[in-house]
Amino acid sequence: MPESFFIVSKDNLELATDEVISIVRSYDRFAKTQVFSNIVIIQSTIPWQTIARRATFVKIAGLLLRKLSNLFLDEDSYLLLQNSSTFSCRVINLSSDSSDTTELERAMGSMISKFSQSKVSLNDPDVVVYLIFTEDQAFFGFSPKFVKDERPKKVRGHPHELDWKLCRAMINLSGIKEDETICDPFCGTGTTLLEASSMKINSIGIDFDKKMCDVSRENIKANGFKSEIYNEDFSYMDKIVDSFDGIVTDIPYGRASKTSEGPEKLLEKLVSKIPKRKKVAIMCKKGTEKNLKWNFAKRYEIYRHKSLTRVILVK
Ligand SMILES: C[S@@+](CC[C@H](N)C(=O)[O-])C[C@H]1O[C@@H](n2cnc3c(N)ncnc32)[C@H](O)[C@@H]1O
C-alpha cells in the first residue's frame, strides 16, 4: 500500500493533524493513519497531492519510503530523482537524540548525487529528500515541488468574517467531498461558500441580512463560482434540507454581526434542526456550547486573545 507523509504547522496541532486524517478518510475510510508530533503518515491509495491540495495546514508533503533497499530507492522514488534536475536533503529528528544532523544531510546528498544526475541545490530544489526519524522508526520522504491552487479572492469583506484557514479546515473536518453540497446558514461575506467552491464542493448560503447576502453574491461572482444564496432566517434550512449534505458555519455572537437572538439559543436551535446524517462543523465562542445537548465527536479550542477563545464542534 503506498504511503505518504504530511508535515503540518504546529499551531493548533490537533486540528491540523485531524484535518489531514479527515480528508483522507472522506475518500478512503480504510486508510491507515499514524501521527508523530506534527507529521501524519498515511497508508492509502489516495494520492498525496489530493490531500495536500485541500489541507490548510500542511507545510510539506510527499511520498514515503519505510526502508532503504540495497539499491537505496524503489523505482518510483528513483525515477522522481532522475527526472529532477535539483534536490536537497533534510533530516527531521523527532527522537530524543539531539545530535547534529548536518553531517547526515551532507552524506545523504553525496550518496544520492552518485547514482542520479540530479544536483544538490539548497535554494528551491525540484525535490527534497527527507530522512525522518522518531525514537524507534526511520522513514524517507520524497517531496517534489508542489504548487497549491490559487486562493479565492474577496472583493468585499467585513470585520466579522471568518478566518479563511479555519473555515477551510472546518470544511475538511466535516468530511464533505467534491460534488457534495455544504450549507452555511449564517453565511455573512461568504467565506464558507468561497472555500467550498475552491474545493469543488457546491454551496448554499443563508443570511437574514440583505446587505450580507449582497456581499456574499459579489464575492462568489468575482471568482466565477456559483452558489445559492437565500436572504432568510437560518430556519429556512428546514425547507432546503434535502439539498445539502453538511453544515459548516460560525455562530454570530453579536460583536460585529447582527443577530436575531443570543448565541446559546441560536446554537441550540441550529443543532436541533440538523438531521442525523448530515456532516457538521460549527464554530462558536467558547462557552456558548456549555449547556448544549448534542453529541459532537470532536471539540477544538482556538485561542485568539485573552477575551476570545473560539471552539469548533465537529460531528
Ligand atoms: C459571524 S457572521 C458570519 C460570518 C461569515 N462566516 C463570514 O465569514 O463572513 C454571522 C452572520 O449571521 C447573520 N445572522 C445573524 N442572525 C441570523 C439569523 N437568525 N438567520 C440568518 N442569519 C443570521 C448575520 O447577518 C451575519 O452575517
The ligand as an SDF file (V2000), in Angstrom:
LIG
                    3D

 27 29  0  0  0  0  0  0  0  0999 V2000
  -20.3250   35.6940   12.3770 C   0  0  0  0  0  0  0  0  0  0  0  0
  -21.1970   36.2860   10.9870 S   0  0  0  0  0  0  0  0  0  0  0  0
  -20.7720   35.1320    9.7600 C   0  0  0  0  0  0  0  0  0  0  0  0
  -19.5070   35.4530    9.1320 C   0  0  0  0  0  0  0  0  0  0  0  0
  -19.2170   34.6130    7.9380 C   0  0  0  0  0  0  0  0  0  0  0  0
  -18.8120   33.2770    8.3140 N   0  0  0  0  0  0  0  0  0  0  0  0
  -18.1300   35.2960    7.1180 C   0  0  0  0  0  0  0  0  0  0  0  0
  -17.0220   34.7430    7.0180 O   0  0  0  0  0  0  0  0  0  0  0  0
  -18.3640   36.3910    6.6560 O   0  0  0  0  0  0  0  0  0  0  0  0
  -22.8190   35.8930   11.3090 C   0  0  0  0  0  0  0  0  0  0  0  0
  -23.8230   36.2060   10.2270 C   0  0  0  0  0  0  0  0  0  0  0  0
  -25.0680   35.6630   10.6730 O   0  0  0  0  0  0  0  0  0  0  0  0
  -26.1170   36.5070   10.2420 C   0  0  0  0  0  0  0  0  0  0  0  0
  -27.2700   36.1950   11.1090 N   0  0  0  0  0  0  0  0  0  0  0  0
  -27.4670   36.5160   12.4190 C   0  0  0  0  0  0  0  0  0  0  0  0
  -28.6300   36.0030   12.8670 N   0  0  0  0  0  0  0  0  0  0  0  0
  -29.1770   35.3350   11.8150 C   0  0  0  0  0  0  0  0  0  0  0  0
  -30.3550   34.5640   11.6430 C   0  0  0  0  0  0  0  0  0  0  0  0
  -31.2350   34.3950   12.6420 N   0  0  0  0  0  0  0  0  0  0  0  0
  -30.5860   33.9740   10.4440 N   0  0  0  0  0  0  0  0  0  0  0  0
  -29.7140   34.1430    9.4150 C   0  0  0  0  0  0  0  0  0  0  0  0
  -28.5920   34.8850    9.5090 N   0  0  0  0  0  0  0  0  0  0  0  0
  -28.3140   35.4600   10.6960 C   0  0  0  0  0  0  0  0  0  0  0  0
  -25.5560   37.9150   10.3520 C   0  0  0  0  0  0  0  0  0  0  0  0
  -26.2180   38.7880    9.4710 O   0  0  0  0  0  0  0  0  0  0  0  0
  -24.0840   37.6950    9.9900 C   0  0  0  0  0  0  0  0  0  0  0  0
  -23.8520   37.9890    8.6260 O   0  0  0  0  0  0  0  0  0  0  0  0
  1  2  1  0
  2  3  1  0
  2 10  1  0
  3  4  1  0
  4  5  1  0
  5  6  1  0
  5  7  1  0
  7  8  2  0
  7  9  1  0
 10 11  1  0
 11 12  1  0
 11 26  1  0
 12 13  1  0
 13 14  1  0
 13 24  1  0
 14 15  1  0
 14 23  1  0
 15 16  2  0
 16 17  1  0
 17 18  1  0
 17 23  2  0
 18 19  1  0
 18 20  2  0
 20 21  1  0
 21 22  2  0
 22 23  1  0
 24 25  1  0
 24 26  1  0
 26 27  1  0
M  CHG  2   2   1   9  -1
M  END
$$$$
